[in-house]
Amino acid sequence: MLKYEVIIYWSQEDLAFIAEVPELPGCAADGKTYQQALANVQVVIQEWIDTAKELGRPIPSPKGRLIFA
């Protein structure tokens, strides 16, 4: 299990739950339910990490709860 902080909120504009990972720039997913958004963002986190590895980019270590979140 990946231990990055995930922020999930309802988007009235998108009519979906949005899950964002502040420690991984641009890493976000959505879902019709809270649980679906969380499951989808876990897939996107792994894809983000895999892509960063392929491109030789640094991968931040999970910090847990962020002060600004």
N, C-alpha and C positions, 0 to 999 in steps of 0.2 A: 504494500500500500504506500502510495506517495503521500508525503506529509506536508505539502504546501497548504498555506491558508487559502481557503476558498470563501469568497463573499457571494452570497446568493440573494437576489432581490427580484421582486415582481416588476416587469416592465409593461405598463398599460399600453404604451405605443406598439410594442411587439406582441402583446397578449401572450407572454411567455415568461418563465422564470429565467433569469440570466445568472450565470455562474462565472465569476471572474477570479483570476489568480494574480494578485498584485505583484508577486515576486517574479513572475514570468511575463514580461511585456507582450501584450497582444493576445495573451492566452485567455480565452473565454469560450463559453458554450451556452446553449439555451435548451429549454425543454418545456413541455406542457405542464409538467409537475415539478415540484421541488426535487423529488428523488430522481427524475429523469435528467434534470439539469445537472445534478451532482454526478450521476453516472456518465453523462456525456462529457463533462469537463475532465473526469479522470482519464478518458481516452485521449482528449486533446492535450492534457499534461504530458502523457507519454509520447505523443507525436511531437510535441514541442521539444522535449528532451532529445528524442531521436534525431530530429532535424538539426538541433544545435550541435550534436555530436558529429553528424555528417559534414557540417560546415566548419567544424573546428572552433565553434564559439563556446565561451564559458557557460557553465550551467550553475546557477546559484544554488547553494545549499538551503534547504528549508529552514526558515528561522522561527516558524510557529507564529504565534499571534504578533501582528505588527502594531506598532504604537499608533500610526496614523489611520488605521483601518477601523 
